């Protein structure tokens, strides 16, 4: 066994991991007073109690799909769009408010995660059966977790040490030979100490090239993921601590020729300490510490990339509800990221993007304060202010405001706005550029500070407690941004600072209807207008980002819930294609994108679950319409029709649609209760 993998297993065994929630599993609050949603009956929806517009996907909602990992958990949501960064590595990219997922903040039980080297594959590093719920918050959230959240936050809650489930096992197999195994075990040792152990293993046993383009449709993968979380609780002290370890390997591309060969190793350890000063928890002191090590070795044809990342996060906060309607939180925080990178990438004798031993230290030191004024459930206003010192960029203020008003029992109005700041990671943020033969030009070795303002609002109208209509609008405006331009000149990808406008406007409507206790209907539609100024062509729509997405989900349960039927259909609207895609033709010689846009396409998911005492059996299908993007691998064709991967126009990153056809799966969930 190699040394990094031994280190991963050793840390897993030596330092158990921490859960965030205490008390009764039906009514929990974590150290940061963030509500945990645990409904078994309801699949989720918009949270009525949250000040910020927040969509909740509960454990029941996660079971509507195979949900092998976090990337596959958003098919029921129009707010979030998940696609591939390229056609060979299996890296997934996420969009919120029409913008790349690097502009939203990923949280794991309110700790910032999935940053830097883990971001291209991080969505596939979170097993679905480990999760208890997901909360998707749009806009500028609380200042407590920093300024990196420009378009919103996605927070995942894991299974808890306090759950009275000594053993949970989930096994699922898919028709493409991908198999997942998941285990969770929660144990309590008296009234004070509890733990949950988590394990995940996955792999596929056969490669596929269904479109006969010479490249695997999905990489050969194997992953081992282990976690252990612990909780110590007394009325005077709450301590959460833990560790996790992951190894992930994926091989894609051509079986003989251009290959992508990527391995990721990750270790994480953290702790949380909370001390209440009053019995009602209205005043408390909390401290969070988090450390992550990421190790990536990647090959992209003849190019080789190696990256190492050490990241630390510290947060000390004091909260005091000093009067009936007044609440104040203040704190000190720091984020430290150390990167060591090297790249061997010589495309031609004249084009060499190689660099060696590039060491970068990114530092963010922060003080913050957040004041909340509330009048029962009628009105609340949250005023937050971050003061950040960024290494190389100095001191910046980031104000944020959130307001919620409920003029009537059936109407809730929300407004929100604020500033976001983050250091860009040009190559990692745009991981698909490695799956091309194009030259990198410009500022791809720098880490500029991106700066944006996001504002918007939401109105929710309740017909009954469980039937509602929700309308929202959010807009993001950049003042500083790193632009990645693939259209300036053929064979080049240019990185340069924004000189002009860059914005995204997003509109969404949600309807949730429960005609009966056994039947649920969710209908969502989202429209997005996202544009950026390019140096060669001016203000243009962001390429490969669909303008429209509509989702319909139907769920029916028989009496006592023994049978559960789920059907999810979505329509994905058109997107502007890159200029170098305008002349592409299909097998019959017809132009693929005659109007410079991708076609709209449907997706269909279905699942049937049979519940027995102690276990569930389920059967389902994904992408049952069988729709797939044509001509995914672009470039100069050789005599046999295969793409010449040694040319500057080779590009496997122009992905806008599904890569795999229809897939069926079957699985079993076994739950042993106390």
C-alpha positions as CSV (number, residue, x, y, z in Angstrom):
1,X,0.0,0.0,0.0
2,X,1.4,3.4,-1.0
3,X,2.3,6.0,1.7
4,X,-0.6,8.5,1.0
5,X,-3.2,5.8,1.1
6,X,-1.7,4.4,4.3
7,X,-1.9,7.9,5.8
8,X,-5.6,8.2,4.8
9,X,-6.5,4.9,6.5
10,X,-4.4,5.6,9.5
11,X,-5.9,9.0,10.2
12,X,-9.4,7.5,9.7
13,X,-8.7,4.8,12.3
14,X,-7.0,7.2,14.7
15,X,-9.2,10.3,14.7
16,X,-13.0,9.6,14.6
17,X,-15.2,12.3,13.0
18,X,-17.8,14.6,14.5
19,X,-21.4,15.0,14.1
20,X,-23.1,18.3,14.5
21,X,-26.4,17.7,16.1
22,X,-27.5,16.7,19.6
23,X,-30.6,15.8,21.4
24,X,-33.7,14.2,20.0
25,X,-33.4,13.4,16.2
26,X,-36.8,15.0,15.6
27,X,-35.9,18.4,17.0
28,X,-32.2,19.2,16.6
29,X,-30.1,22.4,16.5
30,X,-26.4,22.6,15.9
31,X,-23.9,24.9,17.5
32,X,-24.5,27.6,15.0
33,X,-28.3,27.5,15.5
34,X,-28.9,26.2,11.9
35,X,-32.1,24.1,11.7
36,X,-31.7,20.5,10.6
37,X,-34.6,19.1,8.6
38,X,-35.3,15.4,9.2
39,X,-38.7,14.8,7.8
40,X,-39.2,11.3,6.6
41,X,-42.6,11.9,5.0
42,X,-41.9,15.0,3.1
43,X,-39.3,15.2,0.3
44,X,-38.7,18.9,1.0
45,X,-39.5,22.2,-0.6
46,X,-39.1,25.8,0.4
47,X,-38.4,26.4,4.1
48,X,-41.1,28.6,5.6
49,X,-39.0,29.6,8.6
50,X,-35.8,30.6,7.0
51,X,-35.0,34.3,6.6
52,X,-33.1,33.6,3.3
53,X,-34.9,31.9,0.4
54,X,-33.9,28.3,1.1
55,X,-34.9,25.1,-0.7
56,X,-34.7,21.9,1.4
57,X,-34.1,18.4,0.0
58,X,-34.8,15.9,2.8
59,X,-33.8,12.3,3.1
60,X,-37.1,11.4,1.6
61,X,-36.3,13.6,-1.4
62,X,-32.9,12.1,-1.8
63,X,-34.5,8.7,-2.1
64,X,-36.6,9.7,-5.2
65,X,-33.5,9.1,-7.3
66,X,-30.5,6.7,-7.2
67,X,-28.6,9.6,-5.6
68,X,-25.3,7.8,-5.6
69,X,-23.6,11.1,-4.7
70,X,-24.3,14.8,-4.2
71,X,-23.9,15.5,-8.0
72,X,-26.9,13.3,-8.7
73,X,-29.1,14.8,-6.0
74,X,-30.4,17.9,-7.8
75,X,-32.4,16.5,-10.7
76,X,-35.6,17.5,-8.9
77,X,-34.4,21.1,-8.6
78,X,-34.5,23.8,-11.2
79,X,-32.4,26.1,-9.0
80,X,-29.3,23.9,-9.5
81,X,-28.1,22.6,-12.8
82,X,-25.4,19.9,-12.9
83,X,-23.4,19.0,-15.9
84,X,-20.0,17.7,-17.0
85,X,-16.9,19.9,-17.3
86,X,-15.6,17.7,-20.1
87,X,-16.3,14.4,-21.8
88,X,-13.5,12.3,-20.5
89,X,-12.7,12.9,-16.8
90,X,-16.1,12.6,-15.2
91,X,-15.6,16.0,-13.4
92,X,-19.0,17.6,-12.7
93,X,-19.8,21.3,-12.7
94,X,-22.7,22.9,-11.0
95,X,-24.6,26.2,-11.7
96,X,-26.6,28.4,-9.4
97,X,-28.2,31.6,-10.7
98,X,-26.8,30.8,-14.1
99,X,-23.1,31.0,-12.9
100,X,-20.4,28.4,-12.3
101,X,-20.4,26.5,-9.1
102,X,-17.1,28.2,-8.0
103,X,-19.2,31.2,-7.2
104,X,-21.4,29.4,-4.6
105,X,-20.2,28.2,-1.3
106,X,-20.3,24.5,-0.4
107,X,-20.8,23.7,3.3
108,X,-20.7,20.5,5.2
109,X,-22.8,21.0,8.4
110,X,-21.9,24.7,8.2
111,X,-18.2,24.2,7.5
112,X,-16.7,25.4,4.2
113,X,-15.7,22.4,2.1
114,X,-15.1,21.4,-1.5
115,X,-12.6,24.2,-2.1
116,X,-9.6,24.3,-4.4
117,X,-8.3,20.9,-5.7
118,X,-11.4,19.0,-4.5
119,X,-13.9,21.3,-6.4
120,X,-13.7,19.5,-9.8
121,X,-14.7,16.1,-8.3
122,X,-16.0,17.2,-4.9
123,X,-19.7,16.6,-5.8
124,X,-18.9,12.9,-6.4
125,X,-17.0,12.7,-3.1
126,X,-20.3,13.0,-1.0
127,X,-22.3,9.8,-1.0
128,X,-26.0,10.3,-1.2
129,X,-26.9,7.7,1.5
130,X,-24.6,9.6,4.0
131,X,-26.7,12.7,3.7
132,X,-29.7,13.5,5.9
133,X,-30.7,16.7,4.0
134,X,-29.5,19.4,1.6
135,X,-30.3,23.1,2.0
136,X,-29.9,25.4,-1.1
137,X,-29.9,29.1,-0.2
138,X,-29.9,31.7,-2.9
139,X,-28.4,35.1,-2.7
140,X,-25.9,36.5,-0.1
141,X,-26.1,34.4,3.0
142,X,-24.9,35.0,6.5
143,X,-21.4,36.6,7.0
144,X,-20.6,33.8,9.6
145,X,-19.0,31.5,6.9
146,X,-17.1,34.1,5.0
147,X,-17.4,36.0,1.7
148,X,-16.8,33.3,-0.9
149,X,-20.6,32.8,-1.3
150,X,-21.5,35.0,-4.3
151,X,-24.6,33.3,-5.6
152,X,-25.6,31.3,-2.6
153,X,-24.8,28.3,-0.4
154,X,-25.4,24.6,-0.5
155,X,-25.2,23.0,3.0
156,X,-25.3,19.2,3.5
157,X,-26.3,17.6,6.8
158,X,-25.0,14.1,7.4
159,X,-26.5,11.2,9.4
160,X,-26.1,11.9,13.1
161,X,-24.4,10.1,16.0
162,X,-27.6,10.5,18.0
163,X,-29.7,8.6,15.4
164,X,-31.0,5.3,16.9
165,X,-29.9,3.3,13.9
166,X,-27.1,0.9,14.8
167,X,-26.8,-0.2,11.1
168,X,-27.9,1.2,7.7
169,X,-26.8,-0.5,4.5
170,X,-27.5,0.7,0.9
171,X,-26.4,-1.2,-2.2
172,X,-27.2,-0.2,-5.7
173,X,-26.1,-1.5,-9.1
174,X,-26.6,0.1,-12.5
175,X,-26.8,-1.2,-16.0
176,X,-23.6,0.4,-16.9
177,X,-21.9,-1.8,-14.3
178,X,-21.4,1.0,-11.8
179,X,-22.0,-0.4,-8.3
180,X,-22.2,1.5,-5.0
181,X,-22.0,0.2,-1.4
182,X,-22.8,2.4,1.6
183,X,-22.8,1.8,5.3
184,X,-23.7,4.0,8.3
185,X,-23.8,3.0,12.0
186,X,-24.8,5.2,14.8
187,X,-24.0,4.2,18.4
188,X,-24.6,5.9,21.8
189,X,-22.3,5.3,24.8
190,X,-24.4,6.6,27.7
191,X,-26.0,10.0,27.7
192,X,-22.9,12.0,26.8
193,X,-21.0,10.2,24.0
194,X,-22.2,9.1,20.6
195,X,-20.7,8.3,17.2
196,X,-21.6,7.5,13.6
197,X,-19.3,5.5,11.3
198,X,-19.7,6.0,7.5
199,X,-18.3,3.9,4.7
200,X,-18.6,4.1,0.9
201,X,-17.1,2.1,-2.0
202,X,-17.9,2.3,-5.7
203,X,-16.6,1.2,-9.0
204,X,-17.5,0.2,-12.5
205,X,-16.4,-3.0,-14.1
206,X,-16.7,-2.3,-17.8
207,X,-16.0,0.5,-20.2
208,X,-18.5,1.8,-22.8
209,X,-18.2,3.7,-26.0
210,X,-21.8,3.7,-27.2
211,X,-21.4,6.6,-29.7
212,X,-18.3,4.9,-31.3
213,X,-16.1,8.1,-31.2
214,X,-13.1,6.2,-29.8
215,X,-13.5,7.7,-26.3
216,X,-15.1,6.1,-23.2
217,X,-18.5,7.6,-22.4
218,X,-17.8,7.4,-18.7
219,X,-14.4,6.9,-17.1
220,X,-13.4,3.7,-15.3
221,X,-13.8,4.6,-11.6
222,X,-13.1,3.3,-8.1
223,X,-13.5,5.1,-4.9
224,X,-13.2,4.4,-1.2
225,X,-14.5,6.9,1.3
226,X,-14.5,6.6,5.1
227,X,-15.7,8.8,7.8
228,X,-16.2,8.7,11.6
229,X,-18.0,11.5,13.5
230,X,-18.3,11.9,17.3
231,X,-20.3,14.0,19.7
232,X,-19.8,14.7,23.4
233,X,-22.7,16.6,25.0
234,X,-23.4,18.0,28.4
235,X,-25.7,21.0,29.1
236,X,-22.5,23.0,29.7
237,X,-20.3,21.8,26.8
238,X,-20.8,20.4,23.3
239,X,-17.8,19.0,21.4
240,X,-18.0,17.6,17.9
241,X,-14.9,16.2,16.2
242,X,-13.9,13.8,13.5
243,X,-12.0,12.8,10.4
244,X,-12.6,11.4,7.0
245,X,-10.4,9.8,4.3
246,X,-10.9,9.3,0.6
247,X,-9.2,7.7,-2.4
248,X,-10.6,8.2,-5.9
249,X,-9.2,7.0,-9.2
250,X,-10.7,7.4,-12.7
251,X,-9.3,6.5,-16.1
252,X,-11.0,7.9,-19.3
253,X,-10.4,8.9,-22.8
254,X,-9.1,6.4,-25.4
255,X,-8.2,2.8,-24.5
256,X,-5.2,3.1,-26.8
257,X,-4.1,6.7,-27.3
258,X,-5.1,9.9,-25.4
259,X,-6.0,9.0,-21.9
260,X,-7.1,10.9,-18.8
261,X,-5.7,9.2,-15.6
262,X,-6.6,11.0,-12.4
263,X,-6.2,10.1,-8.8
264,X,-7.4,12.1,-5.8
265,X,-6.4,11.5,-2.2
266,X,-8.0,13.6,0.6
267,X,-7.9,13.7,4.4
268,X,-10.1,16.0,6.5
269,X,-10.2,16.5,10.3
270,X,-12.2,19.0,12.3
271,X,-13.6,19.9,15.7
272,X,-16.3,22.2,17.1
273,X,-16.6,23.3,20.6
274,X,-19.7,25.2,21.9
275,X,-20.4,26.5,25.4
276,X,-23.8,28.0,26.3
277,X,-23.8,30.8,28.9
278,X,-27.6,30.5,29.5
279,X,-29.8,27.5,29.7
280,X,-32.0,28.6,26.8
281,X,-28.8,28.8,24.5
282,X,-29.5,32.5,23.9
283,X,-25.9,33.3,24.6
284,X,-23.0,31.1,23.6
285,X,-19.3,30.9,22.5
286,X,-18.2,28.5,19.8
287,X,-14.9,27.6,18.1
288,X,-14.5,25.7,14.9
289,X,-11.2,24.3,13.4
290,X,-10.9,22.4,10.1
291,X,-7.9,21.0,8.2
292,X,-8.0,19.4,4.7
293,X,-5.2,17.9,2.7
294,X,-5.8,17.3,-1.0
295,X,-3.4,15.4,-3.4
296,X,-4.2,15.2,-7.1
297,X,-2.1,13.5,-9.8
298,X,-3.5,13.8,-13.3
299,X,-2.6,12.9,-16.8
300,X,-4.3,14.4,-19.8
301,X,-2.8,12.7,-22.8
302,X,0.9,13.6,-22.8
303,X,0.3,16.4,-20.2
304,X,0.9,15.8,-16.5
305,X,-0.5,17.8,-13.7
306,X,0.3,17.4,-10.0
307,X,-1.2,19.5,-7.2
308,X,-1.0,19.5,-3.4
309,X,-3.2,21.6,-1.1
310,X,-3.2,22.2,2.6
311,X,-6.2,24.2,3.8
312,X,-7.0,25.4,7.3
313,X,-10.2,27.2,8.5
314,X,-10.6,28.7,12.0
315,X,-13.7,30.5,13.3
316,X,-14.3,31.9,16.8
317,X,-17.7,33.4,17.4
318,X,-19.8,34.8,20.2
319,X,-23.6,35.1,20.1
320,X,-25.8,36.9,22.5
321,X,-29.6,37.5,22.3
322,X,-29.3,40.6,24.5
323,X,-32.9,41.6,24.4
324,X,-36.3,40.0,23.4
325,X,-36.0,41.2,19.7
326,X,-32.3,41.7,19.4
327,X,-29.5,39.3,18.6
328,X,-25.8,39.9,17.9
329,X,-23.1,37.6,16.6
330,X,-19.4,38.7,16.4
331,X,-16.4,36.7,15.5
332,X,-12.9,36.3,14.1
333,X,-12.1,33.9,11.3
334,X,-9.2,32.9,9.0
335,X,-8.8,30.8,5.8
336,X,-5.4,29.6,4.8
337,X,-4.7,27.8,1.6
338,X,-1.3,26.5,0.5
339,X,-0.9,25.1,-3.0
340,X,2.0,23.4,-4.7
341,X,1.5,22.8,-8.4
342,X,3.4,21.6,-11.4
343,X,2.4,21.1,-15.1
344,X,4.2,19.4,-18.0
345,X,2.3,20.5,-21.1
346,X,4.2,21.0,-24.3
347,X,1.8,21.1,-27.2
348,X,4.2,22.1,-30.1
349,X,7.8,23.3,-30.2
350,X,6.4,26.8,-30.0
351,X,3.7,26.3,-27.4
352,X,4.7,25.2,-23.9
353,X,2.5,25.8,-20.9
354,X,4.7,23.8,-18.5
355,X,5.7,25.1,-15.1
356,X,7.3,23.5,-12.1
357,X,7.1,23.9,-8.3
358,X,4.6,26.8,-8.4
359,X,3.9,27.5,-4.7
360,X,1.0,29.8,-3.7
361,X,-0.2,30.9,-0.3
362,X,-3.7,32.4,-0.1
363,X,-4.6,34.1,3.2
364,X,-7.9,35.6,4.3
365,X,-8.0,37.1,7.8
366,X,-11.5,38.2,8.8
367,X,-13.5,40.0,11.5
368,X,-17.3,40.0,11.2
369,X,-20.5,41.0,13.0
370,X,-24.1,40.3,12.4
371,X,-27.1,42.0,14.1
372,X,-30.6,40.5,13.9
373,X,-33.8,42.4,14.8
374,X,-37.0,40.3,14.8
375,X,-40.6,40.7,15.7
376,X,-41.9,37.2,16.4
377,X,-42.5,35.5,13.0
378,X,-43.8,38.8,11.5
379,X,-40.6,40.6,10.6
380,X,-36.8,40.1,10.7
381,X,-33.9,42.1,9.5
382,X,-30.3,40.8,9.5
383,X,-27.4,43.3,9.0
384,X,-24.0,41.7,8.5
385,X,-20.5,43.1,7.8
386,X,-17.3,41.3,7.0
387,X,-13.9,43.0,7.2
388,X,-11.4,40.8,5.2
389,X,-7.7,41.2,4.7
390,X,-6.6,39.3,1.6
391,X,-2.9,38.6,1.0
392,X,-1.8,40.8,-1.9
393,X,-5.0,42.7,-2.0
394,X,-5.4,44.4,1.3
395,X,-8.5,45.2,3.3
396,X,-12.0,44.9,2.0
397,X,-15.5,45.4,3.5
398,X,-18.4,43.2,2.6
399,X,-21.8,44.2,3.8
400,X,-24.9,42.0,3.6
401,X,-28.5,42.5,4.4
402,X,-31.5,40.1,4.6
403,X,-35.1,41.0,5.3
404,X,-38.2,38.9,5.8
405,X,-41.8,40.2,6.2
406,X,-44.9,38.2,6.7
407,X,-47.8,40.7,6.3
408,X,-50.4,37.8,6.4
409,X,-50.3,34.2,7.5
410,X,-50.4,33.1,3.8
411,X,-47.8,35.5,2.4
412,X,-44.0,35.7,3.0
413,X,-41.8,38.4,1.4
414,X,-38.0,38.2,1.4
415,X,-35.2,40.6,0.2
416,X,-31.5,40.0,0.2
417,X,-28.3,41.6,-1.0
418,X,-24.5,41.8,-0.4
419,X,-21.0,41.6,-1.6
420,X,-18.9,38.5,-2.4
421,X,-15.1,38.1,-2.7
422,X,-13.0,35.1,-3.7
423,X,-9.5,34.3,-5.0
424,X,-9.8,32.7,-8.5
425,X,-8.0,29.4,-9.3
426,X,-7.8,29.7,-13.1
427,X,-6.9,26.1,-14.1
428,X,-8.8,24.3,-11.3
429,X,-11.9,26.5,-11.6
430,X,-12.0,25.7,-15.3
431,X,-10.9,22.0,-15.1
432,X,-12.2,21.2,-18.6
433,X,-9.4,23.2,-20.2
434,X,-7.0,20.3,-19.5
435,X,-9.1,18.1,-21.8
436,X,-8.1,20.1,-24.9
437,X,-5.1,20.6,-27.1
438,X,-5.4,24.4,-26.9
439,X,-2.7,26.7,-25.7
440,X,-3.2,28.6,-22.4
441,X,-2.5,32.4,-22.7
442,X,-2.6,35.2,-20.2
443,X,-3.2,35.2,-16.4
444,X,-3.7,31.5,-15.8
445,X,-0.9,31.3,-13.2
446,X,-2.3,34.2,-11.0
447,X,-5.0,34.1,-8.4
448,X,-6.9,37.4,-8.8
449,X,-9.5,38.5,-6.3
450,X,-13.0,38.4,-7.9
451,X,-15.6,40.8,-6.6
452,X,-19.4,40.7,-7.1
453,X,-22.7,42.1,-5.7
454,X,-25.8,39.9,-5.6
455,X,-29.3,41.1,-4.8
456,X,-32.8,39.7,-5.1
457,X,-36.0,38.7,-3.5
458,X,-38.7,36.1,-3.1
459,X,-42.5,36.1,-2.6
460,X,-44.2,32.9,-1.4
461,X,-48.0,32.5,-1.3
462,X,-49.5,29.7,0.8
463,X,-52.9,28.4,-0.4
464,X,-52.8,26.0,2.5
465,X,-49.9,25.0,4.9
466,X,-48.6,22.4,2.3
467,X,-49.7,24.1,-1.0
468,X,-47.8,27.2,-2.2
469,X,-46.6,29.3,-5.1
470,X,-43.2,30.9,-4.9
471,X,-41.7,33.6,-7.2
472,X,-38.1,34.8,-7.0
473,X,-35.6,37.0,-8.8
474,X,-31.8,37.3,-8.2
475,X,-29.1,39.2,-10.0
476,X,-25.3,39.0,-9.7
477,X,-23.1,41.9,-11.0
478,X,-19.3,41.5,-11.2
479,X,-16.9,44.4,-10.7
480,X,-13.8,42.2,-10.9
481,X,-13.7,38.8,-12.6
482,X,-11.3,36.5,-14.3
483,X,-12.6,35.9,-17.9
484,X,-11.9,32.6,-19.6
485,X,-12.2,33.2,-23.4
486,X,-12.1,30.2,-25.7
487,X,-13.2,32.2,-28.8
488,X,-10.7,34.9,-29.2
489,X,-8.4,33.0,-31.6
490,X,-8.5,29.3,-32.8
491,X,-6.4,26.9,-30.8
492,X,-6.2,29.3,-27.7
493,X,-7.8,29.7,-24.4
494,X,-7.2,33.2,-23.0
495,X,-7.3,34.2,-19.3
496,X,-7.7,37.9,-18.6
497,X,-9.3,40.4,-16.2
498,X,-12.9,41.6,-16.9
499,X,-13.1,44.9,-18.8
500,X,-16.8,45.7,-19.0
501,X,-20.0,44.2,-17.7
502,X,-20.5,40.7,-16.4
503,X,-23.9,39.8,-14.9
504,X,-26.5,37.1,-14.4
505,X,-30.3,37.6,-14.0
506,X,-32.3,34.6,-12.8
507,X,-36.1,34.2,-12.5
508,X,-37.8,31.2,-11.0
509,X,-41.3,30.0,-10.1
510,X,-42.2,27.0,-7.9
511,X,-45.5,25.4,-7.3
512,X,-46.0,22.7,-4.7
513,X,-49.3,20.9,-4.5
514,X,-50.5,18.0,-2.3
515,X,-53.9,16.9,-3.6
516,X,-53.9,14.2,-0.9
517,X,-51.7,12.9,1.8
518,X,-50.5,10.2,-0.8
519,X,-49.9,12.4,-3.9
520,X,-47.5,15.2,-4.3
521,X,-46.8,17.5,-7.3
522,X,-43.9,19.8,-7.7
523,X,-43.5,22.1,-10.8
524,X,-40.6,24.5,-11.2
525,X,-39.5,26.8,-14.0
526,X,-36.3,28.9,-14.2
527,X,-35.1,31.4,-16.7
528,X,-31.6,32.9,-16.7
529,X,-29.8,35.6,-18.7
530,X,-26.1,35.4,-18.0
531,X,-23.6,37.6,-20.0
532,X,-19.9,38.5,-19.9
533,X,-17.8,41.0,-21.8
534,X,-15.1,39.4,-24.0
535,X,-12.2,41.4,-25.3
536,X,-12.7,40.3,-28.9
537,X,-16.5,40.2,-29.2
538,X,-18.0,42.4,-26.5
539,X,-20.9,41.6,-24.2
540,X,-22.2,38.1,-25.0
541,X,-24.2,35.3,-23.5
542,X,-22.1,32.9,-21.5
543,X,-21.6,29.8,-23.7
544,X,-23.1,26.3,-22.9
545,X,-25.3,27.7,-20.1
546,X,-29.0,26.9,-20.7
547,X,-31.4,29.8,-20.5
548,X,-34.4,27.7,-19.3
549,X,-35.0,24.7,-17.2
550,X,-38.4,23.2,-16.2
551,X,-38.9,20.3,-13.8
552,X,-42.0,18.3,-12.9
553,X,-41.9,15.8,-10.1
554,X,-44.8,13.4,-9.2
555,X,-44.9,11.1,-6.2
556,X,-47.6,8.7,-5.2
557,X,-47.7,6.5,-2.2
558,X,-50.1,3.7,-1.5
559,X,-51.8,3.4,1.8
560,X,-49.3,3.0,4.7
561,X,-46.5,3.9,2.2
562,X,-45.7,0.3,1.2
563,X,-45.3,1.3,-2.5
564,X,-43.8,4.6,-3.6
565,X,-43.8,5.7,-7.2
566,X,-41.7,8.7,-8.3
567,X,-41.5,10.3,-11.8
568,X,-39.3,13.3,-12.6
569,X,-39.3,15.0,-16.0
570,X,-37.3,18.0,-17.0
571,X,-36.9,20.2,-20.1
572,X,-33.5,21.9,-20.5
573,X,-33.5,24.9,-22.8
574,X,-31.0,26.0,-25.4
575,X,-27.6,27.5,-24.8
576,X,-25.2,29.5,-27.0
577,X,-22.4,27.3,-28.5
578,X,-18.8,28.4,-28.9
579,X,-18.0,30.1,-32.2
580,X,-15.7,27.1,-33.1
581,X,-18.8,24.8,-32.9
582,X,-20.8,26.7,-35.5
583,X,-19.6,24.6,-38.5
584,X,-20.0,21.2,-36.9
585,X,-22.0,18.7,-38.9
586,X,-23.8,15.4,-38.0
587,X,-23.4,12.1,-39.8
588,X,-25.7,13.3,-42.6
589,X,-23.7,16.4,-43.3
590,X,-26.3,18.8,-41.7
591,X,-25.2,21.7,-39.5
592,X,-25.6,20.7,-35.9
593,X,-26.3,24.2,-34.5
594,X,-27.8,26.2,-37.4
595,X,-28.8,29.1,-35.1
596,X,-25.7,28.9,-33.0
597,X,-27.6,27.3,-30.1
598,X,-28.0,23.9,-28.7
599,X,-31.4,22.2,-29.0
600,X,-33.8,22.0,-26.0
601,X,-33.9,18.4,-24.7
602,X,-36.0,16.4,-22.2
603,X,-34.8,14.1,-19.4
604,X,-37.0,11.5,-17.7
605,X,-36.3,9.7,-14.4
606,X,-38.6,7.0,-12.7
607,X,-38.4,4.9,-9.6
608,X,-40.5,2.3,-7.8
609,X,-39.9,1.5,-4.2
610,X,-41.4,-1.4,-2.2
611,X,-41.0,-1.0,1.6
612,X,-40.8,-4.0,3.9
613,X,-40.2,-4.1,7.6
614,X,-36.5,-3.2,8.0
615,X,-35.6,-2.8,4.4
616,X,-36.6,-1.2,1.1
617,X,-36.2,-2.5,-2.5
618,X,-36.2,-0.1,-5.4
619,X,-35.9,-0.2,-9.2
620,X,-35.4,2.9,-11.3
621,X,-34.2,4.4,-14.5
622,X,-32.3,7.6,-15.5
623,X,-32.3,9.5,-18.8
624,X,-35.1,7.2,-20.0
625,X,-35.6,9.4,-23.1
626,X,-32.1,8.3,-24.1
627,X,-31.0,11.8,-25.3
628,X,-27.3,12.3,-25.7
629,X,-25.1,15.1,-27.1
630,X,-23.7,14.3,-30.5
631,X,-20.1,15.1,-31.6
632,X,-18.7,15.6,-28.1
633,X,-15.0,15.1,-29.1
634,X,-14.0,18.0,-31.4
635,X,-11.0,18.5,-33.6
636,X,-9.3,17.6,-36.8
637,X,-10.5,14.2,-38.2
638,X,-8.0,11.6,-39.5
639,X,-8.5,9.2,-42.3
640,X,-10.4,6.7,-40.1
641,X,-12.7,9.4,-38.8
642,X,-11.1,9.6,-35.4
643,X,-10.1,12.9,-33.9
644,X,-6.4,13.8,-34.0
645,X,-5.7,14.6,-30.3
646,X,-2.3,16.0,-31.2
647,X,-3.8,19.2,-32.9
648,X,-4.5,22.5,-31.2
649,X,-8.2,22.3,-32.1
650,X,-8.7,19.1,-30.1
651,X,-11.4,19.8,-27.5
652,X,-13.3,17.4,-25.3
653,X,-14.7,20.1,-23.0
654,X,-17.5,21.6,-25.1
655,X,-20.2,19.6,-23.2
656,X,-23.8,20.9,-22.8
657,X,-25.9,17.7,-22.6
658,X,-26.0,14.2,-21.3
659,X,-23.1,11.9,-22.2
660,X,-24.7,8.6,-21.2
661,X,-27.9,7.1,-22.7
662,X,-30.7,5.4,-20.7
663,X,-29.6,3.6,-17.5
664,X,-31.5,1.4,-15.2
665,X,-30.6,0.5,-11.6
666,X,-31.8,-1.6,-8.7
667,X,-30.9,-1.3,-5.0
668,X,-31.8,-2.2,-1.5
669,X,-31.8,-0.2,1.7
670,X,-31.5,-2.1,5.0
671,X,-32.2,-0.3,8.3
672,X,-31.8,-1.8,11.7
673,X,-33.4,0.2,14.5
674,X,-32.7,0.1,18.2
